[in-house]
Amino acid sequence: MKTLIVTVGLPRSGKSTWAKTTGFPVVNPDSIRMALYGQEFLVEAEDMIWTLSKYMVKSLFIAGHDTVILDATNLTDHSRDFWISKEWDVEWKIFDTDVEICKQRAIEGGKEKLIPIIEKMNRFKSIPTEKNDPLGVYVHDNKT
C-alpha cells in the first residue's frame, strides 16, 4: 500500500526542513501558490490549490513512488480529513514546536507578517494524538 505522510504543525515549526531531508517526493501547497500566482496566499485560489495538491500526490503514486509527503500545516481535523483515502495509507508527522520558537524563526527569516497567523493557528490547532509512535508519526487507519 502507498503511504502519504502528512505534516502537522505551525508555520516555521520545521515541517519543510524535515521533508527535504527524507528523500521522498514532497507536495507543498505554498510552492504551488507561488508557481501559479506569484504570492503566498490568495483566498480565491485555495480550492484550486488543494485540488492540484491532491492530484500531485496521486500522480506521484502513479509514477511509482511508494511514499509521498504532503508538506502543509494541517492543523485542523477538516484539513487532515481531506487527505484520507482508500488509495493510500496516511501517517501524520507531528511538529509540536513551541509557538514562541515558531514566531522567532519567522522574525529571523524576515517573515514577521507570519506572527499573527502563527498566533491564530496556535489558538485553533487540533493535533492528532491517537496511535502515538515514538518517532512522532501518528498513523491513521484508513480501513475503518
C-alpha positions, 0 to 999 in steps of 0.5 A: 500500500502507498503511504502519504505522510502528512505534516502537522504543525505551525508555520516555521515549526520545521515541517519543510526542513524535515521533508527535504531531508527524507528523500521522498517526493514532497507536495507543498501547497505554498510552492504551488501558490507561488508557481501559479500566482506569484504570492503566498496566499490568495483566498480565491485560489485555495480550492484550486490549490488543494485540488492540484495538491491532491492530484500531485500526490496521486500522480506521484503514486502513479509514477511509482513512488511508494511514499509521498509527503504532503508538506502543509500545516494541517492543523485542523481535523477538516484539513487532515480529513481531506487527505484520507483515502482508500488509495493510500495509507496516511501517517501524520508527522507531528511538529509540536514546536513551541509557538514562541520558537515558531514566531522567532524563526519567522522574525529571523527569516524576515517573515514577521507578517507570519506572527499573527497567523502563527498566533491564530493557528496556535489558538485553533490547532487540533493535533492528532494524538491517537496511535502515538509512535515514538518517532512522532508519526501518528498513523491513521487507519484508513480501513475503518 
